[in-house]
């Protein structure tokens, strides 16, 4: 990860629980899961903007 930035986010409990379970399923930390979701979405946005 290049030059990581610390970010605090307040999440509803149900979203936190879902993220934590999803992270476990994917053998990632909670932070790693959030980054993976955001990177995937970022990639989708970039490919949509090309069209």
Secondary structure, 3 states (H helix, E strand, C coil): CCCCCCCCCCCCHHHHHHHHHHHHHCCCCHHHHHHHHHHHHHHHHHHHHHC
